[in-house]
């Protein structure tokens, strides 16, 4: 079977392998056995989810698997991914579980695990759980079966914590904020936090029905929020994804800033204040060359990792660094959270607006990006397009053409059946050509 885990937990189409009720039950039992090493002690796990219809099915199946191995389950209901990390640690749980496929469409779902420290599990821990799923686990004795309990105040705890990350004495009075919650996990907490801090809040994507998460809203479709920013004359738009661990910012004109621009702002500010450990920033291979140049001018190191916020966090922890993230909008601030937190990152941007008195548009264009083009090519199950000789030849030819003037990155998505073809180059015509050549070769190989 191999490892079930991709770059961000286990993920797939709901009711299809591996996102079935049976597999969730087996995963729950395996995770319960892995974490319940001392079978004489009480052990607990917290489970959160986003707003997908399949969340009910997977939550119940995971609960059955976990309680069958003696774990006591605390159910949080719909709540952001970073809140699960925070509550796993604060509630002294052995394990945290988030049921979400993040920015993916509603028909997908996923399962992410957090350790007792609130951080996502290591590759080694995931491999051991995957092996336990394959072997099967011995259930607990009848008298040691775990209990399940619903926790009603999880959202309130997260609201209060999120507000503590905003500077003491500051308020958002006079700021009009569009918050797009993607009909996802933050649909209650994000507008509440902003309102309690004094903002005039224009909520978008706060009517989940089980099917509309990330649908024409949120960080994957910012046009909806941009329209509201312009229509209401708002000062800023904050766009979260389905589980609220990533954010993109819109200025007062509806213009978009990606994660690279946000990381540039925070890295420069924190370095000036002596708060940036290193001083260094951790980002992935996808981050723009313009960000790298911006940091170099300020003597800030850039550490690049493979794609995936888990890789970013691992590098941050290894280097004792406190700022990292992804171009896609995962902003990781370990001073505040154990994973990307879209709401907290949005609050830090708002704090900059209040402290400096500057408009969003003045704060979010920190460097001129090098032209970058990304094309995704879908492939069918069982296909290995990157092993095709013609694809390898196209990649080699593109690298030769770009040598000295840009860079090429080809990778298989860890969350979807996609080959991602990305290049950066100052020469727009050459950029179009090399991406088109490689993507074309991949398409032929998958047809």
C-alpha positions in Angstrom: 0.0 0.0 0.0 2.9 2.4 0.7 2.5 5.5 2.9 -1.0 7.0 3.0 0.3 10.4 3.7 1.1 13.2 1.2 2.5 16.6 1.8 -0.3 17.6 4.2 -1.8 14.5 5.8 -4.1 12.0 4.0 -6.2 13.5 1.3 -8.5 12.5 -1.6 -12.1 12.5 -2.9 -14.7 11.8 -0.2 -16.0 8.2 -0.2 -13.2 7.1 -2.5 -9.9 5.6 -1.3 -8.3 6.7 0.9 -11.1 9.1 2.1 -13.6 6.4 3.1 -15.3 5.7 6.4 -13.5 2.4 6.7 -10.1 4.0 6.1 -10.8 6.8 8.6 -11.8 4.1 11.2 -8.5 2.3 10.5 -6.5 5.5 10.6 -8.1 6.4 13.9 -7.3 3.0 15.4 -3.7 3.2 14.1 -3.2 6.7 15.4 -4.7 5.8 18.8 -2.5 2.8 19.1 0.6 4.8 18.1 0.0 7.5 20.7 -1.5 5.3 23.5 1.8 3.6 24.4 1.0 3.5 28.1 -2.2 1.5 28.0 -2.9 1.9 31.8 -3.1 5.7 31.5 -5.9 8.0 30.3 -5.2 9.5 26.8 -7.1 12.1 24.9 -7.4 13.4 21.3 -9.1 16.5 20.0 -10.8 16.5 16.6 -11.7 19.5 14.5 -13.2 19.8 11.1 -14.1 22.3 8.4 -17.6 22.6 6.9 -17.6 19.8 4.2 -20.5 17.4 4.2 -18.2 14.4 4.4 -16.8 15.8 7.7 -19.6 14.2 9.6 -18.8 10.7 8.1 -15.1 11.0 8.7 -15.5 12.5 12.2 -17.7 9.6 13.3 -15.4 7.0 11.8 -12.3 8.5 13.3 -14.0 8.7 16.7 -14.9 5.0 16.5 -11.4 4.0 15.6 -9.8 6.1 18.3 -12.1 5.1 21.1 -11.7 1.4 20.1 -8.0 1.7 21.1 -8.9 3.5 24.4 -8.5 7.1 23.4 -10.9 9.6 24.9 -12.1 11.9 22.1 -12.9 15.6 22.4 -15.0 16.9 19.5 -14.5 20.6 18.6 -16.8 20.8 15.5 -16.0 23.3 12.7 -12.9 25.2 13.7 -9.7 26.4 11.9 -6.7 24.1 11.5 -4.4 26.4 13.7 -7.0 26.3 16.5 -6.7 22.5 16.5 -2.9 22.8 16.9 -3.4 25.3 19.7 -6.1 23.4 21.6 -4.2 20.1 21.3 -1.4 21.6 23.3 -3.5 23.7 25.7 -5.9 20.8 26.5 -2.9 18.5 27.2 -4.0 16.1 24.5 -1.8 13.3 23.1 -3.0 13.9 19.6 -4.9 16.4 17.5 -6.8 15.7 14.3 -8.1 18.1 11.7 -10.6 16.8 9.1 -10.1 19.1 6.1 -8.8 19.3 2.5 -7.9 22.9 3.0 -8.2 24.9 -0.3 -9.5 21.9 -2.3 -13.1 21.6 -3.6 -15.9 20.4 -1.4 -15.9 16.8 -2.8 -12.4 16.3 -1.4 -11.5 15.8 2.2 -8.4 15.1 4.3 -7.1 14.1 7.7 -4.1 15.9 9.4 -2.5 14.9 12.6 -0.9 17.0 15.3 1.4 15.8 18.1 1.0 16.8 21.8 3.2 19.9 21.2 0.6 21.2 18.6 2.9 20.7 15.6 2.1 18.5 12.7 3.5 15.0 12.8 6.9 14.2 11.4 7.4 12.0 8.3 8.6 9.2 10.6 5.5 9.3 12.8 3.3 9.3 9.7 5.2 6.3 8.3 4.7 4.4 11.5 0.9 5.1 11.6 0.7 4.2 7.9 2.4 0.8 8.7 0.0 0.2 11.6 -3.0 0.8 9.2 -1.6 -1.9 6.9 -0.9 -4.4 9.7 -4.0 -3.7 11.7 -4.1 -3.0 15.4 -5.4 -4.8 18.5 -8.4 -3.1 20.0 -8.6 -2.2 23.7 -10.2 -4.5 26.2 -13.9 -3.8 26.6 -13.5 -2.1 29.9 -10.9 0.3 28.4 -12.8 1.6 25.4 -12.6 5.4 25.2 -15.3 8.0 25.5 -16.3 10.9 23.2 -17.4 14.3 24.4 -18.3 17.5 22.5 -16.4 20.6 23.5 -18.7 23.6 23.2 -16.3 26.4 23.9 -13.4 25.6 21.5 -14.3 28.5 19.2 -14.4 30.9 22.1 -11.0 29.8 23.3 -9.5 30.4 19.9 -11.2 33.8 19.5 -9.7 35.0 22.8 -6.3 33.6 21.9 -6.3 35.2 18.4 -7.0 38.6 20.0 -4.0 38.3 22.3 -1.7 38.3 19.2 -2.9 41.8 18.3 -0.7 44.5 20.0 -2.0 45.6 23.4 -3.6 49.0 23.3 -4.4 49.0 19.6 -7.9 48.8 18.1 -9.3 48.6 14.6 -11.7 51.5 15.0 -12.4 53.3 11.8 -11.1 50.4 9.6 -13.6 48.8 7.2 -12.6 45.1 6.7 -13.9 42.6 4.2 -13.3 39.1 5.6 -13.8 36.2 3.2 -14.0 32.9 5.1 -14.4 30.7 2.0 -17.6 29.2 3.6 -15.1 27.2 5.7 -13.9 26.6 9.2 -13.4 30.3 10.2 -16.9 31.4 9.2 -17.8 32.2 12.8 -14.5 33.1 14.5 -12.8 35.4 12.0 -15.6 38.0 11.7 -16.1 37.8 15.5 -12.4 38.5 16.2 -12.3 41.5 13.9 -15.5 43.0 15.3 -14.4 42.6 18.9 -11.2 44.5 18.0 -13.3 47.4 16.7 -13.4 46.9 12.9 -16.4 47.5 10.7 -16.8 44.0 9.3 -18.1 43.0 5.9 -18.3 39.2 6.0 -18.1 37.1 2.8 -18.3 33.3 2.5 -19.9 32.8 5.9 -22.9 30.6 4.9 -21.6 27.1 4.6 -24.0 24.4 3.4 -21.6 21.4 3.2 -21.0 21.9 -0.5 -19.9 25.5 -1.1 -16.5 25.6 0.8 -13.9 27.3 -1.4 -16.6 27.7 -4.2 -16.0 31.1 -5.9 -14.7 32.5 -2.6 -11.8 32.5 -0.3 -8.1 32.6 -1.1 -8.5 30.5 -4.2 -11.0 32.9 -5.7 -10.3 36.4 -4.5 -12.5 38.2 -7.1 -15.6 37.8 -4.9 -13.9 39.6 -2.0 -12.3 42.2 -4.3 -15.8 43.2 -5.6 -17.0 43.7 -2.0 -13.9 45.8 -1.1 -14.6 48.1 -4.0 -18.4 48.2 -3.5 -18.1 49.0 0.2 -15.1 51.3 0.0 -13.3 49.0 2.4 -9.7 49.6 3.6 -8.7 45.9 3.2 -9.8 42.5 2.2 -8.7 39.4 4.0 -9.2 36.1 2.1 -8.9 32.8 4.0 -9.0 29.3 2.7 -11.3 26.5 3.8 -9.5 25.6 7.0 -8.1 29.1 7.5 -4.4 28.2 7.7 -3.6 30.5 4.7 -4.4 34.1 3.8 -4.2 36.5 0.9 -4.6 40.2 1.3 -6.5 42.7 -1.0 -5.7 46.4 -0.8 -8.4 49.2 -0.9 -8.5 48.9 -4.7 -9.0 45.2 -4.7 -5.5 44.5 -5.8 -4.0 41.2 -4.5 -0.9 40.5 -2.5 0.4 37.0 -2.2 2.2 35.3 0.6 5.6 36.4 -0.7 4.7 40.1 -0.3 3.4 39.5 3.2 6.5 37.6 4.2 8.7 40.4 2.8 6.7 43.0 4.9 6.9 41.0 8.2 10.5 40.0 7.7 11.7 43.6 7.1 9.6 44.9 10.0 10.7 42.2 12.5 14.3 42.6 11.4 14.1 46.3 12.1 12.6 45.6 15.5 15.2 42.9 16.4 12.4 40.3 16.5 13.4 38.2 13.5 15.4 35.2 14.6 18.5 34.5 12.4 17.8 37.0 10.9 16.3 34.7 8.4 13.1 33.7 6.6 12.0 30.2 5.6 10.1 29.9 2.3 9.6 27.2 -0.3 11.1 26.7 -3.8 8.0 28.3 -5.1 8.7 31.7 -3.6 9.6 34.5 -6.1 13.2 35.4 -6.9 12.2 39.0 -6.2 11.6 38.0 -2.5 15.1 36.5 -2.4 16.6 39.7 -3.8 14.6 41.9 -1.4 15.8 39.9 1.6 19.4 39.9 0.4 19.4 43.7 0.3 18.5 43.7 4.0 21.0 41.0 5.0 18.2 38.6 5.8 18.9 35.0 4.9 16.4 33.0 2.9 16.1 29.2 3.6 14.2 27.4 0.9 12.3 24.1 1.5 10.2 21.7 -0.6 6.6 22.8 -1.0 4.3 22.3 2.0 3.9 24.3 5.2 5.0 21.2 7.2 8.5 21.4 5.5 8.6 25.1 6.3 7.8 24.5 10.0 10.4 21.7 10.3 13.1 24.0 8.9 12.0 26.8 11.2 12.1 24.5 14.3 15.5 23.0 13.3 17.0 26.5 12.8 15.2 28.1 15.8 13.6 30.6 13.4 10.2 32.3 14.0 9.0 33.4 10.5 8.3 31.4 7.4 5.6 30.5 4.9 4.5 29.9 1.3 3.6 32.1 -1.7 0.2 30.5 -1.5 -0.5 32.3 1.8 0.6 30.0 4.6 2.3 32.4 6.9 3.9 30.7 9.9 4.7 32.8 13.0 5.9 30.4 15.7 5.7 33.2 18.2 2.0 32.9 17.9 1.0 29.5 16.3 2.4 26.1 15.5 1.2 26.1 11.9 0.0 28.6 9.3 -2.7 30.8 10.7 -4.5 33.0 8.1 -6.4 35.1 10.7 -3.4 35.8 12.9 -1.4 36.8 9.8 -4.2 39.1 8.8 -4.2 40.6 12.2 -0.5 41.3 12.0 -1.0 43.1 8.7 -3.8 45.2 10.2 -1.5 46.0 13.1 1.0 47.4 10.6 -1.7 49.6 9.1 -2.7 50.9 12.5 0.8 51.5 13.7 2.1 53.2 10.5 -1.2 54.9 9.5 -0.5 53.7 6.0 -2.9 52.2 3.5 -2.9 48.6 2.6 -1.6 49.4 -0.9 1.5 51.1 0.6 2.4 48.0 2.7 1.8 45.1 0.4 4.0 45.9 -2.6 7.4 45.5 -1.1 9.3 44.2 -4.1 8.9 43.8 -7.9 8.3 40.1 -8.6 10.3 38.4 -11.3 7.8 37.2 -13.9 6.6 33.8 -12.9 4.3 31.3 -14.7 2.7 28.2 -13.3 0.8 25.6 -15.3 -0.9 22.6 -13.7 -1.4 19.5 -15.8 -3.8 16.8 -14.5 -3.0 13.1 -14.8 -4.9 9.9 -14.3 -4.3 7.4 -11.5 -1.4 5.1 -12.2 0.3 7.5 -14.6 3.9 8.6 -14.0 4.4 11.4 -16.5 7.6 12.6 -15.0 9.2 9.3 -15.8 8.4 9.6 -19.5 11.6 10.1 -21.7 10.0 12.9 -23.8 9.0 14.8 -20.7 12.5 14.5 -19.3 14.0 15.7 -22.6 11.7 18.7 -22.6 12.7 19.5 -19.0 16.4 19.3 -19.9 16.0 21.5 -22.9 14.1 24.1 -20.9 16.8 24.2 -18.2 19.4 24.7 -20.9 17.4 27.6 -22.4 16.9 29.2 -18.9 20.5 28.8 -17.7 21.7 32.0 -16.1 18.5 33.9 -16.7 15.9 32.1 -14.7 14.8 28.9 -13.0 12.5 26.0 -13.7 10.6 23.9 -11.1 8.7 20.8 -12.0 6.9 18.8 -9.3 4.1 16.5 -8.6 1.5 18.0 -6.3 1.3 16.3 -2.9 -2.5 17.0 -2.5 -3.9 16.6 -6.0 -3.2 14.5 -9.2 -1.4 17.4 -10.8 2.1 18.0 -12.3 3.0 21.6 -11.6 5.2 23.3 -14.1 6.7 26.6 -12.9 9.4 28.9 -14.3 10.7 32.4 -13.5 12.5 34.6 -16.0 12.9 38.3 -16.8 12.3 37.5 -20.5 8.5 37.1 -20.8 8.7 35.4 -24.3 11.2 32.8 -23.1 9.1 32.3 -19.9 6.1 31.5 -22.0 8.1 29.2 -24.3 9.8 27.0 -21.7 6.6 26.5 -19.6 4.6 25.8 -22.7 7.1 23.3 -24.0 7.3 21.3 -20.7 3.6 21.5 -20.0 2.9 20.4 -23.6 5.2 17.4 -23.2 3.5 16.4 -19.9 0.0 16.7 -21.5 1.1 14.4 -24.4 2.5 11.9 -22.0 -0.8 11.8 -20.0 -3.1 11.7 -23.0 
